[in-house]
Amino acid sequence: MSKVKPKHAFSDNVQFKDVLVLAQEEGVNSITLNVTEVDFIDSAALGMLMLLYSNTRKQQMRLFIKGASGQVAKILRLSKLDGLFELVG
């Protein structure tokens, strides 16, 4: 499980790439992003999530987002991305 920082910026894109590469190397079949402490998400972060989603699908992995609440859950819902990602507790 990868924990995402409370304020996620585009410069953190490397973290997403590192998680995906590590998951591929380890042969895992799912990635869970823990966003419990994230209180703000912007369009750049949504774009990064979409890239991660696309890459996990290509690798036949499942992508879970854990702990989305408040503004983060609202943005995922308004952008209809809550239908793409598997949201868990």
C-alpha positions in Angstrom: 0.0 0.0 0.0 1.3 3.4 -0.9 0.5 6.4 1.3 -0.1 9.7 -0.4 0.9 13.0 1.1 -1.8 15.4 2.4 -0.9 18.0 -0.3 -0.2 16.2 -3.5 1.6 18.2 -6.2 2.5 17.4 -9.8 6.2 17.2 -8.7 5.1 14.0 -6.8 4.4 12.3 -10.1 7.7 10.3 -9.7 6.2 8.6 -6.6 3.4 7.2 -8.7 5.8 5.9 -11.3 8.0 4.4 -8.7 5.0 2.6 -7.1 4.0 1.2 -10.5 7.5 0.0 -11.4 7.9 -1.6 -8.0 4.6 -3.4 -8.3 5.5 -4.7 -11.7 8.9 -5.9 -10.5 7.3 -7.7 -7.5 4.6 -9.2 -9.6 1.7 -7.9 -7.5 -1.8 -7.8 -8.9 -3.2 -4.7 -7.1 -2.1 -1.3 -5.8 -3.9 0.4 -2.9 -3.3 4.2 -2.5 -4.0 5.3 1.0 -5.4 8.8 0.8 -6.7 9.0 4.4 -4.6 12.0 5.2 -5.2 13.8 1.9 -7.5 16.8 2.3 -7.1 18.4 -1.2 -6.9 17.0 -4.7 -6.6 19.2 -7.9 -6.8 18.5 -11.6 -3.0 17.7 -11.8 -3.5 15.0 -9.1 -6.6 13.6 -11.0 -4.5 13.4 -14.1 -1.8 11.5 -12.3 -4.5 9.1 -10.9 -5.8 8.6 -14.4 -2.3 7.7 -15.7 -1.8 5.3 -12.8 -5.2 3.8 -13.6 -4.4 3.4 -17.2 -1.0 1.8 -16.5 -2.5 -0.6 -13.9 -5.1 -1.7 -16.4 -2.4 -2.3 -19.0 -0.6 -4.5 -16.5 -3.8 -6.3 -15.5 -3.6 -4.9 -12.0 -6.4 -3.6 -9.8 -6.2 -0.1 -8.3 -7.8 0.7 -5.0 -8.1 4.1 -3.3 -8.4 3.8 0.4 -9.9 6.4 2.8 -11.2 9.1 0.4 -13.3 11.5 2.3 -14.3 15.2 2.3 -13.1 17.2 -0.7 -11.2 14.2 -2.2 -14.3 12.0 -2.2 -16.4 14.9 -3.6 -14.0 15.6 -6.5 -13.8 11.9 -7.3 -17.6 11.7 -7.3 -18.1 14.9 -9.3 -15.6 13.9 -11.9 -17.2 10.4 -12.0 -13.9 8.8 -11.3 -15.4 7.0 -8.4 -16.8 4.6 -11.0 -13.3 3.8 -12.3 -11.4 3.4 -9.1 -12.3 0.8 -6.5 -12.9 2.9 -3.4 -12.4 1.2 0.0 -12.9 2.2 3.6 
